[in-house]
Amino acid sequence: MVARIRLYLDLVRFEHTLFALPFAYVGVLLASRGRFDAAVWLWVTVAMVGARTAAMALNRLIDWKIDALNPRTANRHLPRGLVRPAETLLLALAGFALLAWSALNLNPLTARLLPVAVLFLTGYSYTKRFTWTCHFWLGVTIGAAAAGGWIAQTGRFEPAAFALWGAVALWIAGFDVLYATQDVEFDREHGVHALPARFGVPAALGWARALHVAAWLLLLLTGVLAGAGVWYFTGAGLVGAVLVYEHRLVRPDDLSQINRAFFEANVAISLGMFAFTLIDALTR
């Protein structure tokens, strides 16, 4: 049983929850203004685990045959037969159940937004079949976690929540564009729509840089709108430095550091921003 659970966690790349979950906590911290509600933190955590599990399980299931054709992804669990499609679907449904359970236990707005969340979490895997803007769909979907943390705390939308949502959405879209540069030839050959396949690698890297500049500016705007303190803006400054480092790792003629830029740099951004926002909340 333990081995099977580990297999399922590996299937959905559970460690990638570190991209979105810290920003959901950032939303809670900025919205709470120093108040701590253990129930909100618990249900936000359950919601994020459920949403991430459901989205990744569905992504693996929907893209199963495409993954089997791509040498980079042919070693994934479904193409290799390590898990069955029915198991993957049940895992996705279990994730959605956790998301629904948490939404219903938070507040009326999170409950009303549940169908919208399910639509976006399910739809991403299909967007790459017809539009190169699929990266933005992914960004909006994952970025909603940050706004979700704010709504979980307050039960309403506010300008700072939209700014934080936009910052995370553009950050995610930018590094998803970087990640997609690995599959340009495969995507073109098999009709998979992605920005690098549509415009080429050099243009895609330019898009990613522009998206990350805009994301950083929105992160600063979030702090202004939320009345954050010096520690928050210190964290935002360090995020800017990590983004510069991330883009220095990747060049049109050398994509060998993509995985390092994708995982290490972006985990540092999410965990670092959460840590500095937490310090800001505790010291104010």
C-alpha positions as CSV (number, residue, x, y, z in Angstrom):
1,M,0.0,0.0,0.0
2,V,2.8,2.4,0.9
3,A,4.5,1.7,-2.4
4,R,1.3,2.3,-4.3
5,I,0.7,5.6,-2.6
6,R,4.2,6.7,-3.5
7,L,3.5,5.7,-7.1
8,Y,0.4,7.9,-7.1
9,L,2.3,10.8,-5.6
10,D,4.9,10.4,-8.3
11,L,2.2,10.2,-11.0
12,V,0.8,13.6,-10.1
13,R,4.2,15.1,-9.3
14,F,3.0,16.0,-5.8
15,E,6.2,18.0,-5.1
16,H,5.0,20.6,-7.7
17,T,2.3,21.6,-5.2
18,L,5.1,23.8,-3.9
19,F,4.5,26.2,-6.9
20,A,1.0,27.2,-6.0
21,L,0.4,26.3,-2.3
22,P,2.8,28.9,-0.9
23,F,1.0,31.6,-2.9
24,A,-2.3,30.5,-1.6
25,Y,-0.9,31.0,1.9
26,V,0.4,34.5,0.7
27,G,-3.2,35.3,-0.2
28,V,-4.4,34.2,3.3
29,L,-1.7,36.2,5.0
30,L,-2.2,39.4,3.1
31,A,-6.0,39.2,3.6
32,S,-5.9,38.3,7.3
33,R,-4.0,41.4,8.4
34,G,-2.5,39.6,11.3
35,R,-5.4,37.5,12.3
36,F,-4.9,33.7,12.4
37,D,-7.7,31.3,11.7
38,A,-6.5,27.7,11.9
39,A,-9.7,26.4,10.1
40,V,-8.9,28.6,7.1
41,W,-5.4,27.4,6.8
42,L,-6.5,23.8,7.1
43,W,-9.2,24.0,4.4
44,V,-7.0,26.0,2.1
45,T,-4.3,23.3,2.4
46,V,-6.9,20.5,1.7
47,A,-8.3,22.5,-1.2
48,M,-4.9,22.9,-2.8
49,V,-3.9,19.3,-2.4
50,G,-7.2,18.2,-3.9
51,A,-7.1,20.6,-6.8
52,R,-3.5,19.8,-7.7
53,T,-4.1,16.1,-7.5
54,A,-7.2,16.3,-9.6
55,A,-5.6,18.5,-12.3
56,M,-2.4,16.5,-12.7
57,A,-4.2,13.1,-12.7
58,L,-6.6,14.4,-15.4
59,N,-3.7,15.9,-17.3
60,R,-1.8,12.5,-17.3
61,L,-5.0,10.7,-18.4
62,I,-6.0,13.1,-21.1
63,D,-2.5,13.4,-22.5
64,W,-1.7,9.7,-22.2
65,K,-1.4,8.9,-25.9
66,I,0.5,12.1,-26.7
67,D,2.9,11.3,-23.8
68,A,3.5,7.8,-25.2
69,L,4.7,9.3,-28.5
70,N,7.0,11.9,-27.0
71,P,10.5,10.5,-26.1
72,R,10.7,13.0,-23.2
73,T,7.4,11.8,-21.6
74,A,7.2,8.2,-22.8
75,N,8.6,7.0,-19.5
76,R,5.6,8.4,-17.5
77,H,3.3,6.1,-15.6
78,L,0.4,5.5,-17.9
79,P,2.5,4.9,-21.1
80,R,4.6,2.4,-19.1
81,G,1.6,0.7,-17.7
82,L,2.6,1.3,-14.1
83,V,-1.0,2.6,-13.3
84,R,-4.2,1.9,-15.1
85,P,-6.5,4.6,-16.6
86,A,-9.3,3.7,-14.2
87,E,-7.0,4.3,-11.2
88,T,-5.9,7.6,-12.6
89,L,-9.5,8.7,-13.1
90,L,-10.4,7.6,-9.5
91,L,-7.5,9.6,-8.2
92,A,-8.7,12.7,-10.0
93,L,-12.2,12.3,-8.6
94,A,-10.8,11.9,-5.1
95,G,-8.9,15.2,-5.6
96,F,-12.1,16.9,-6.8
97,A,-13.9,15.5,-3.7
98,L,-11.3,17.1,-1.4
99,L,-11.6,20.4,-3.2
100,A,-15.4,20.4,-2.9
101,W,-15.2,19.4,0.7
102,S,-12.9,22.3,1.6
103,A,-14.8,24.8,-0.5
104,L,-18.1,23.9,1.3
105,N,-16.4,24.3,4.6
106,L,-14.9,27.8,3.9
107,N,-17.5,30.3,3.0
108,P,-20.4,30.8,0.5
109,L,-18.3,32.5,-2.2
110,T,-15.8,29.6,-2.3
111,A,-18.7,27.2,-2.6
112,R,-20.2,29.2,-5.5
113,L,-16.9,29.3,-7.3
114,L,-16.4,25.6,-7.1
115,P,-17.8,24.8,-10.6
116,V,-15.6,27.5,-12.2
117,A,-12.6,25.9,-10.5
118,V,-13.4,22.5,-11.8
119,L,-13.9,23.8,-15.3
120,F,-10.5,25.5,-15.4
121,L,-8.7,22.5,-13.7
122,T,-10.2,20.1,-16.3
123,G,-9.9,22.4,-19.3
124,Y,-6.2,23.1,-19.4
125,S,-5.2,19.7,-20.9
126,Y,-7.5,20.3,-23.8
127,T,-6.4,23.8,-24.7
128,K,-3.1,22.7,-26.2
129,R,-5.1,20.9,-28.8
130,F,-6.4,24.1,-30.4
131,T,-4.5,27.2,-29.1
132,W,-1.0,28.3,-28.3
133,T,-2.5,30.4,-25.5
134,C,-2.7,27.3,-23.4
135,H,0.1,28.6,-21.2
136,F,-2.2,31.5,-20.1
137,W,-5.0,29.1,-19.3
138,L,-2.6,27.2,-17.0
139,G,-1.5,30.5,-15.4
140,V,-5.0,31.7,-14.7
141,T,-5.9,28.3,-13.3
142,I,-2.9,28.0,-10.9
143,G,-3.0,31.7,-10.2
144,A,-6.5,31.3,-8.9
145,A,-5.0,29.6,-5.9
146,A,-3.6,32.9,-4.7
147,A,-6.9,34.7,-5.1
148,G,-8.5,31.6,-3.5
149,G,-6.5,32.1,-0.4
150,W,-7.7,35.7,-0.1
151,I,-11.3,34.7,-0.7
152,A,-11.0,31.8,1.8
153,Q,-10.0,34.4,4.5
154,T,-12.4,37.2,3.6
155,G,-15.3,35.7,1.7
156,R,-15.0,38.4,-1.0
157,F,-13.0,39.7,-3.9
158,E,-10.8,42.8,-3.4
159,P,-8.4,44.6,-5.8
160,A,-5.3,43.1,-4.1
161,A,-6.7,39.6,-4.7
162,F,-7.0,40.3,-8.4
163,A,-3.4,41.8,-8.5
164,L,-2.0,38.7,-6.8
165,W,-3.9,36.4,-9.1
166,G,-2.5,38.2,-12.1
167,A,1.0,38.1,-10.7
168,V,0.9,34.4,-10.1
169,A,-0.9,33.7,-13.4
170,L,1.8,35.6,-15.5
171,W,4.6,34.0,-13.5
172,I,3.2,30.5,-14.2
173,A,2.5,31.2,-17.8
174,G,6.1,32.5,-18.3
175,F,7.8,29.4,-16.9
176,D,5.4,27.1,-18.7
177,V,6.5,28.8,-22.0
178,L,10.1,28.1,-20.9
179,Y,9.3,24.5,-20.2
180,A,7.6,24.0,-23.6
181,T,10.7,25.0,-25.5
182,Q,11.9,21.4,-24.9
183,D,9.2,20.0,-27.2
184,V,9.1,22.4,-30.2
185,E,9.8,19.8,-32.9
186,F,7.5,17.2,-31.4
187,D,4.7,19.7,-30.9
188,R,4.9,20.9,-34.5
189,E,5.0,17.4,-35.9
190,H,2.0,16.2,-33.9
191,G,-0.2,19.3,-33.9
192,V,0.3,20.2,-30.3
193,H,-0.3,23.9,-29.9
194,A,2.3,25.8,-27.8
195,L,3.8,29.2,-28.0
196,P,7.4,28.0,-28.7
197,A,6.1,25.8,-31.5
198,R,4.1,28.6,-33.0
199,F,6.7,31.4,-32.8
200,G,10.0,29.7,-32.3
201,V,12.4,29.4,-29.3
202,P,14.0,32.9,-29.4
203,A,10.6,34.6,-29.5
204,A,9.2,32.3,-26.8
205,L,12.1,33.3,-24.5
206,G,11.2,36.9,-25.1
207,W,7.6,36.2,-24.3
208,A,8.7,34.5,-21.0
209,R,10.8,37.5,-20.0
210,A,8.0,40.0,-20.7
211,L,5.5,37.9,-18.7
212,H,7.9,37.7,-15.8
213,V,8.5,41.4,-15.8
214,A,4.7,42.0,-15.7
215,A,4.3,39.4,-13.0
216,W,6.9,41.1,-10.8
217,L,5.3,44.5,-11.2
218,L,1.9,43.0,-10.2
219,L,3.5,41.5,-7.2
220,L,4.7,44.9,-6.1
221,L,1.2,46.3,-6.9
222,T,-0.3,43.6,-4.7
223,G,1.8,44.7,-1.7
224,V,0.8,48.4,-2.2
225,L,-2.9,47.5,-2.4
226,A,-2.8,45.2,0.6
227,G,-0.8,47.6,2.7
228,A,2.1,45.2,3.1
229,G,5.3,46.1,5.0
230,V,9.0,46.2,4.2
231,W,9.5,42.4,4.6
232,Y,7.0,41.7,1.9
233,F,8.7,44.1,-0.5
234,T,12.1,42.7,0.4
235,G,10.8,39.3,-0.7
236,A,9.4,40.7,-3.9
237,G,12.8,42.2,-4.6
238,L,14.5,38.8,-4.2
239,V,11.8,37.3,-6.5
240,G,12.9,39.7,-9.1
241,A,16.6,38.6,-8.7
242,V,15.6,35.0,-8.9
243,L,13.7,35.6,-12.1
244,V,16.7,37.3,-13.6
245,Y,18.8,34.3,-12.6
246,E,16.2,31.9,-14.1
247,H,16.4,33.6,-17.5
248,R,20.1,33.7,-17.5
249,L,20.1,29.9,-17.3
250,V,18.2,29.5,-20.6
251,R,19.4,30.6,-24.0
252,P,18.1,29.8,-27.5
253,D,21.2,27.7,-28.3
254,D,21.3,26.0,-24.9
255,L,18.2,24.6,-23.2
256,S,20.1,22.2,-21.0
257,Q,19.2,24.1,-17.8
258,I,15.5,24.1,-18.4
259,N,14.7,21.7,-15.6
260,R,16.9,23.6,-13.2
261,A,15.2,26.9,-14.1
262,F,11.8,25.2,-14.0
263,F,11.9,23.6,-10.6
264,E,14.7,25.0,-8.4
265,A,14.2,28.7,-9.3
266,N,10.4,28.6,-9.2
267,V,10.2,26.7,-5.9
268,A,12.6,29.3,-4.5
269,I,10.3,32.0,-5.7
270,S,7.1,30.5,-4.2
271,L,8.6,29.5,-0.8
272,G,10.7,32.6,-0.5
273,M,7.7,34.9,-1.2
274,F,5.7,33.0,1.4
275,A,8.5,33.2,4.0
276,F,8.9,36.9,3.6
277,T,5.1,37.6,3.7
278,L,4.9,35.5,6.8
279,I,7.7,37.5,8.5
280,D,6.0,40.7,7.4
281,A,2.7,39.5,9.0
282,L,4.4,38.4,12.2
283,T,6.4,41.6,12.7
284,R,3.5,43.9,12.0
